[in-house]
Amino acid sequence: MSSSTASPEPYPREGLPLEEARRQVLAALTPLTGSETLPLEQALGRVCAEPVIAREAVPGFRASIMDGYALADPSVPQVGHSWPLLGRSGPGAPYPRPLAEGEAIRILTGAPLPEGATRVLPQELVEADRAGLHLIREAGDNPWIRAADEEAAAGQELLGAGVCLGPADLGRLASCGVAELALRPRPRLGLLISGDELVPVGSARGPGQIWESNGTLLVALLARLGVVVAERRVVADQPAALRGALLELAAGCDVVVSTGGVSAGDSDWIRPLLAELGSVAFWKLFLKPGRPFAFGDLLGTPFFGLPGNPVAAAITALQLLVPALQRLEGAPVEPLPRLKVRLASGLKRGAGRPELARARLRVGPEGELLAVVEGSQASSRIGSLQGADLLLEIPADLGSLSAGTELWAQLLRLPIF
C-alpha cells in the first residue's frame, strides 16, 4: 500500500462521494508481487501473470467444416460433374496421400484435408454410387475448409498478462495445448466481525442478542466473486480483544476487512484502533446504505471497515472492496455493468443522500427494461438482497419517484464466459 493514506485527507462533512472514495482506494493500492504456476483446471477466476503464447498453429492442419467430400479441383465445379472416390478421411484418421486434380475422397467434420484438396462439397449437394461422386446441385464459392491457424497461429499471443480467466479463456488455452499457467497471487483476506450482541447461528439468543449473519453473507458473496476469506474472526466490542485480532489478521493477511465498529458510537472501537495502529484515509461515505465506512492502513496492510448493517456491508463491499481486490491481484478494475431501466411502480424515499436500491429486473410487454422494488429497503434487512438483479442509482436530490422514472442501474448478474 502506498503512503498516500498516511494521513486523513479532507472530505465533505457528510462523507465522500462514492466515486471519489473509489478513486482514493485504488490510488492507494499496488498489485501484489510474485506468481504461482497451477494446472489449467485450477485457474478459473485467477489472473494471468504473464502473456500466454501459442507454441504452434491450431488446429495445425486444414480441416473440413462439415461432412462431405474433399476435391482436388481448381475451379467451382458445375452440376453434372463426376469424380472417382478414392478413400476416406476422418478425425484422427487422415487420408494417407495427396489428392491429384480430378480426385475425391469422403471426409467427415473436423477431419484433415489431404495435400492437394481445394474444397469440400457438402454431402447434400452430391450423390455417391459405385461409379463415383456426382454433383447434383449447384456448389457455391465457399470451400468449407477450416484454416490450419484458424484458432491460433504459432507465436500468437492467446492472452495478455492481467486477464481474469473465464471458462472461454480456459477452453481456448486447452485447445492450444496449454496445460498450466503462471498466475498472480490472490490476496489473503482476513475478516473481523465485531459486536457484543452477536451469537453463533444455531445457539440460543439472550435478551437483545442476534445471530451473526454478516460473516456468512460476506464470505458467500466474496466466494461467488472468486475471493477466498483466509481467516474469519468474531470478536466482542472490547478494545483489547479487537486490537489483538487486528494485529494478528494484519500479520497474516494481505488485506483486512471488518464489519461494525467504524462509526462514532461508544462501542465503535475499530476506527480509533486503526488510527492508533496505522492511519485512516476516510471514514464516511455520502451514500445510502453505507455511510459508516473506513479505509486506511493497518501496519502496512490495506484495511476496509464495512458498516455493521448487513446490506450496507454487502453493497459497500461490491462498490469499494471488490475493485480493491481486483487491483491487488493485478486484474483490470471492472465496475459492475450499468444499464438504464424504468421503475415498474412508484418508490417512496426522502432526498438527502444518493442511494443504491435493490431491485429485480423484468422485461415489459414491449421489451422495456423494468426495475421492480419490493419491500423495505432498510440496510438491516437482508431480504432486500434476495433475488436482486440491480442496484438502482438514485441521485441525492430526488425524493419519492413515480412509476416510469428512468434511472441508471448496476447489473448484479455474473457473466457466464
Residue, then its C-alpha position, 0 to 999 in steps of 0.5 A: m500500500s502506498s503512503s498516500t493514506a498516511s494521513p486523513e485527507p479532507y472530505p465533505r462533512e457528510g462523507l465522500p462521494l462514492e466515486e471519489a472514495r473509489r478513486q482514493v482506494l485504488a490510488a492507494l493500492t499496488p498489485l501484489t508481487g510474485s506468481e504461482t504456476l497451477p494446472l489449467e483446471q485450477a485457474l478459473g477466476r485467477v489472473c494471468a501473470e504473464p502473456v500466454i503464447a501459442r507454441e504452434a498453429v491450431p488446429g495445425f492442419r486444414a480441416s473440413i467444416m462439415d461432412g462431405y467430400a474433399l476435391a482436388d479441383p481448381s475451379v467451382p465445379q458445375v452440376g453434372h460433374s463426376w469424380p472417382l472416390l478414392g478413400r476416406s478421411g476422418p478425425g484422427a484418421p487422415y487420408p494417407r496421400p495427396l489428392a491429384e486434380g480430378e480426385a475425391i475422397r469422403i471426409l467427415t467434420g473436423a477431419p484433415l484435408p489431404e495435400g492437394a484438396t481445394r474444397v469440400l462439397p457438402q454431402e447434400l449437394v452430391e450423390a455417391d454410387r459405385a461409379g463415383l461422386h456426382l454433383i447434383r446441385e449447384a456448389g457455391d464459392n465457399p470451400w468449407i475448409r477450416a484454416a490450419d491457424e484458424e484458432a491460433a497461429a504459432g507465436q500468437e499471443l492467446l492472452g495478455a498478462g492481467v486477464c481474469l480467466g473465464p471458462a472461454d479463456l480456459g477452453r481456448l488455452a486447452s485447445c492450444g495445448v496449454a496445460e498450466l499457467a503462471l498466475r498472480p497471487r490472490p490476496r489473503l483476506g482476513l475478516l473481523i466481525s465485531g459486536d457484543e450482541l452477536v451469537p453463533v447461528g444455531s445457539a440460543r439468543g439472550p435478551g437483545q442478542i442476534w445471530e451473526s449473519n454478516g460473516t456468512l453473507l460476506v464470505a458467500l458473496l466474496a466466494r461467488l466473486g472468486v475471493v477466498v476469506a483466509e481467516r474469519r474472526v468474531v470478536a466482542d466490542q472490547p478494545a483489547a480483544l479487537r486490537g489483538a485480532l487486528l494485529e494478528l489478521a494484519a500479520g497474516c493477511d494481505v488485506v483486512v476487512s471488518t464489519g461494525g465498529v467504524s462509526a462514532g458510537d461508544s462501542d465503535w472501537i475499530r476506527p480509533l484502533l486503526a488510527e492508533l495502529g496505522s492511519v485512516a484515509f476516510w471514514k464516511l461515505f455520502l451514500k445510502p446504505g453505507r455511510p459508516f465506512a473506513f479505509g486506511d492502513l493497518l501496519g502496512t496492510p490495506f484495511f476496509g471497515l464495512p458498516g455493521n448493517p448487513v446490506a450496507a456491508a454487502i453493497t459497500a463491499l461490491q462498490l469499494l472492496v471488490p475493485a480493491l481486490q481486483r487491483l491487488e491481484g493485478a486484474p483490470v478494475e471492472p465496475l459492475p455493468r450499468l444499464k438504464v431501466r424504468l421503475a415498474s411502480g412508484l418508490k417512496r424515499g426522502a432526498g438527502r443522500p444518493e442511494l443504491a436500491r435493490a431491485r429485480l429486473r423484468v422485461g415489459p410487454e414491449g421489451e422495456l427494461l423494468a426495475v421492480v422494488e419490493g419491500s423495505q429497503a432498510s440496510s438491516r434487512i437482508g431480504s432486500l438482497q434476495g433475488a436482486d438483479l440491480l442496484l438502482e442509482i438514485p441521485a441525492d436530490l430526488g425524493s419519492l419517484s413515480a412509476g416510469t422514472e428512468l434511472w441508471a442501474q448496476l447489473l448484479r448478474l455474473p457473466i457466464f464466459 
